[in-house]
Structures are given as structure tokens and as C-alpha cells.
Amino acid sequence: MGRDPASPSDARYLRHLVIPELGESAQEKIRSAGVAVVGAGGLGSPCLYYLAAAGVGRLGVVDCGHVELSNLQRQVVHFTSDIGRAKTDSAAEKLTALNPEVEVIRHHILLDPTTADALVAAYDIVVAAVDNLEARYALNDACVRAGKALVEGAISHFTGSVMTILGGSSACYRCLSPEAPKVASNVPAGPLGVFGPVPGVIGAIQASEVLKLIAGCGRPLVNRMLWLDVLDMTCDEIEIAREPSCPACGERRATAV
């Protein structure tokens, strides 16, 4: 039996319920899903907001950092009053205030090869909203091993990209780049420049990919990458083929396992 259409919960999700491709069935799937967002920064902020607003049942917030003043130009889930707080605490407070129906789970951990498998096992879908290559590769490998979906996002200056990986059945991040690239010795150390709105756009697209996967609608960014340049305001689609020799998901790797 369906819920009372006049209930507060249904009123919250009304604009989803009236979309033919979604409706009550998809909203129930969203309500039952568990999603981990790794990184509560520039990409994670908008992604977390939209997933909480959509009513994702269990929402994991994964980060080991603390809020700094320099974060606030783009990490919109954190406020000036949050400086010094754990990002997991700051983000969880805002998400719960936005939608108390969502169970927000805090993981104040460093995501690396030693912690990735346990985290991935606890959720249905994982979002990579990270700013370091070790975590990016660790999440990719753990999702391939577990057969879990990973929505990968990256940003730099005025550009950003998104791709969706179906662990073990689609091209993965290592198909695109088998190993982490070496940083040239002449590259100056320091923070990466990011135009503030870019992570907002890319993080929102990541949330859209997650919700489409849960609802089973639309065409996710599987075996392709969306590349956005907001300076020129151009958008490209790059086809990515699964690589048979991929060290994570390739045929030889699968045979060995």
C-alpha cells in the first residue's frame, strides 16, 4: 500500500515523485540506498547536499581533515564558524539540518589502500570526491574488487571531469591511467588553483550520476568521461574503452583472481 500522498515526506520529494522516470518506486530505492562520499570538500559539498536533499537513506561522509579558512571559497558545506572543526562533523550537521530523514554516518578516516575495502563493502555506491591520487586509485581498485559502482570526479583550475565506473564490468580509472603519474621535479609545490564554481558543477553532476544509478534511469557516464571547461564554457565527451591489460580490471587480472 502506498504512503499518504499528503504526508510531509512525500511533500519533501514531490518534485521527484511527479517525474515519470522517477516516481514513488525510484524514491523508495533512493530511500533504501547507501552512498559513501569520500571527501567533504569542494566536490563533496554539493554532492552531499544534493544526495541528502534527494533522501538517500544512508549517507557516509568520509574525510580526515579539518575546516580551514582557505576551504571556504569552494567548500560550501562548511561555514566560517566551522573553522577548526572536523569536516565530517561540520558536513554532517548541515546535512542533518537539511534532511533529518537521512542517516548521516561520519567516517573520520584517511582513505588509503588499507581502509578502502572495508568502506566500500559497507555501501552500495561510492563517490570519489578526493584531491589526491592515492585515494583515487585505492577507491578504484576497491570498487573493482567488490563489484561496486564508483562515481569519479576531478577538478583543476577552470576544468572538471566525471566518469562512472561499474566495478569489474566497465572501464575503470586504471584503464585510463594505469599508474599514478609522476610529478615533475620542476613543478612548484603549493595548493592547486580551483575556480570556485567548478567543483559545484562537477559535484552536482556526480550526485546526478548516483541518483540515476539508484533509480535505474537515464544513461550514466559508463565507458565515457564528461569533460567541462567553464572558462570557454565547452563540454566534451571522451570514450573510454576497457583495457584488457588493465592492472585492476583487465582480463589477465580477472583470470589470476
C-alpha positions in Angstrom: 0.0 0.0 0.0 1.4 3.4 -0.9 2.0 6.1 1.6 -0.4 9.0 2.1 0.4 11.4 -0.7 -0.2 14.3 1.6 2.5 13.1 4.1 5.3 15.5 4.9 7.8 13.0 3.5 6.1 12.9 0.1 5.8 16.6 0.1 9.6 16.9 0.6 10.2 14.7 -2.6 7.2 15.9 -4.6 9.3 17.3 -7.5 10.8 13.8 -7.9 7.6 12.0 -7.5 6.0 13.8 -10.4 8.8 12.9 -12.8 7.7 9.9 -14.9 11.2 8.4 -15.0 11.3 8.6 -11.2 8.1 8.5 -9.2 7.4 6.6 -6.0 9.3 3.5 -7.0 12.6 5.3 -7.6 12.2 7.4 -4.5 11.9 4.2 -2.4 15.1 2.9 -4.0 16.8 6.2 -3.1 15.4 5.9 0.4 16.9 2.4 0.8 20.3 3.1 -0.7 23.6 3.6 1.0 26.1 6.0 -0.6 29.6 7.0 0.7 31.0 10.3 -0.4 34.8 10.3 0.0 35.9 13.8 0.5 33.8 16.6 2.2 35.5 19.4 0.3 34.9 21.2 -3.0 33.3 18.2 -4.9 31.9 16.5 -1.8 30.0 19.6 -0.6 27.5 19.9 -3.5 27.3 16.2 -4.0 26.4 15.6 -0.3 23.9 18.4 -0.3 22.0 17.0 -3.3 22.1 13.4 -2.1 20.8 14.4 1.3 18.1 16.6 -0.3 17.1 13.6 -2.5 16.6 11.4 0.6 19.4 8.9 0.2 18.8 6.6 3.2 22.4 6.2 4.5 24.9 8.8 3.6 28.5 8.3 4.5 30.8 11.3 4.9 34.4 10.3 4.6 37.2 12.8 5.4 40.1 13.1 7.9 40.6 16.9 7.5 39.6 19.9 9.4 37.9 23.1 8.1 40.4 25.8 7.1 39.7 29.4 6.0 41.1 28.7 2.6 38.5 26.0 2.1 35.5 28.3 2.2 35.9 29.8 -1.3 34.6 26.5 -2.7 33.7 24.0 0.0 30.1 25.3 0.6 29.0 22.7 3.2 31.3 24.5 5.7 30.8 27.9 7.2 33.2 30.4 8.7 32.1 29.4 12.2 33.3 25.8 11.4 37.0 26.7 11.0 39.0 24.1 13.1 36.2 21.5 13.2 36.4 18.1 11.7 35.0 18.2 8.2 32.9 15.2 8.9 31.2 16.9 11.9 30.7 20.2 10.0 29.2 18.4 7.0 27.0 16.1 9.0 25.5 18.9 10.9 24.4 20.7 7.7 23.1 17.6 6.0 21.0 16.6 9.1 19.6 20.1 9.3 18.7 19.9 5.6 17.0 16.5 5.8 16.6 14.7 9.1 15.2 11.6 7.3 18.7 10.8 6.1 21.1 8.7 8.3 24.4 10.6 8.1 27.4 8.4 9.1 30.7 10.0 9.8 34.0 8.3 8.8 36.8 10.5 10.2 39.5 8.4 8.5 42.3 8.7 5.9 41.1 6.8 2.8 44.0 4.8 1.5 44.6 1.2 0.4 44.4 -0.1 4.0 40.9 1.4 4.6 39.3 1.4 1.2 37.9 -2.2 1.1 36.0 -2.0 4.4 34.5 1.3 3.5 33.4 0.2 0.0 31.9 -3.0 1.4 29.5 -1.0 3.7 27.9 1.0 0.9 26.1 0.4 -2.4 27.7 3.3 -4.4 30.9 5.3 -3.7 31.7 8.8 -4.8 35.3 9.8 -5.3 35.5 13.5 -4.3 39.1 13.4 -3.4 42.1 15.6 -4.2 44.9 13.0 -4.0 45.9 10.2 -6.3 46.5 7.6 -3.6 42.9 7.8 -2.5 41.6 7.9 -6.1 43.4 4.7 -7.1 42.6 3.0 -3.8 38.9 3.6 -4.3 39.0 2.5 -7.9 40.7 -0.8 -7.0 38.4 -1.5 -4.0 35.3 -0.9 -6.1 36.6 -3.2 -8.9 37.3 -5.9 -6.4 33.9 -5.5 -4.8 31.9 -5.0 -8.0 30.6 -1.7 -6.7 29.8 1.4 -8.6 32.2 4.4 -8.3 31.4 7.9 -9.5 34.7 9.6 -10.1 35.2 13.3 -10.3 38.2 15.6 -10.7 38.8 19.4 -10.9 41.7 21.7 -11.7 41.6 25.5 -12.3 38.6 26.0 -14.7 38.1 22.4 -15.7 36.5 19.3 -14.3 35.6 15.8 -15.3 33.2 13.0 -14.3 33.1 9.3 -15.1 31.1 6.4 -13.7 32.7 3.1 -13.1 30.8 -0.2 -12.7 33.4 -2.2 -10.8 34.5 -5.2 -12.8 32.2 -4.7 -15.8 33.2 -1.3 -17.3 36.3 0.7 -17.9 37.9 1.8 -14.7 40.2 4.6 -13.7 43.3 2.4 -14.3 42.1 1.7 -17.9 42.5 5.5 -18.4 45.7 5.8 -16.4 47.3 2.5 -15.2 49.6 4.1 -12.7 49.7 7.4 -10.9 51.7 9.9 -13.0 55.0 11.1 -11.6 55.1 14.8 -10.6 57.9 16.5 -12.4 60.7 17.9 -10.2 60.3 21.4 -11.7 56.6 21.7 -10.7 56.4 24.2 -7.8 54.8 22.9 -4.6 51.7 24.6 -3.4 47.9 24.5 -3.5 46.1 23.6 -6.7 44.2 26.5 -8.1 40.4 25.9 -8.4 37.8 28.4 -9.8 35.2 28.2 -7.1 32.1 27.3 -9.1 33.8 24.4 -10.9 33.5 21.9 -8.0 29.9 23.0 -7.6 29.1 22.0 -11.1 31.1 18.7 -11.1 29.9 17.7 -7.7 26.3 18.2 -8.7 26.9 16.0 -11.8 28.3 13.3 -9.6 25.2 13.4 -7.5 23.1 13.2 -10.6 25.0 10.1 -11.7 24.5 8.4 -8.3 20.7 9.1 -8.3 20.4 7.8 -11.9 22.2 4.6 -10.9 20.0 4.1 -7.9 16.8 4.8 -9.8 17.8 2.8 -12.9 17.1 5.7 -15.3 18.9 7.6 -18.0 22.4 6.9 -19.4 25.2 7.0 -16.8 28.7 8.1 -17.8 29.9 4.5 -18.1 32.8 3.9 -20.5 33.0 7.6 -21.2 34.2 10.8 -19.4 32.4 14.1 -19.4 35.0 17.0 -19.6 33.9 20.5 -18.8 35.9 23.8 -19.3 34.0 26.7 -17.7 36.4 29.3 -18.9 35.5 28.6 -22.6 32.2 27.0 -21.5 32.7 23.9 -23.6 31.8 20.4 -22.8 33.3 17.3 -24.4 32.7 13.5 -24.1 35.6 11.2 -24.2 35.0 7.5 -24.9 37.0 5.2 -22.6 37.4 1.5 -23.6 38.0 -1.2 -21.1 41.7 -2.2 -21.3 42.3 -5.9 -21.4 45.7 -5.4 -19.8 44.4 -3.1 -17.0 46.1 -4.0 -13.7 42.8 -3.6 -11.9 40.0 -4.9 -14.1 41.8 -6.5 -17.1 41.3 -10.0 -18.4 44.6 -11.3 -17.0 43.9 -9.8 -13.6 40.4 -11.4 -13.6 41.9 -14.8 -14.6 44.5 -14.6 -11.9 41.9 -13.9 -9.2 
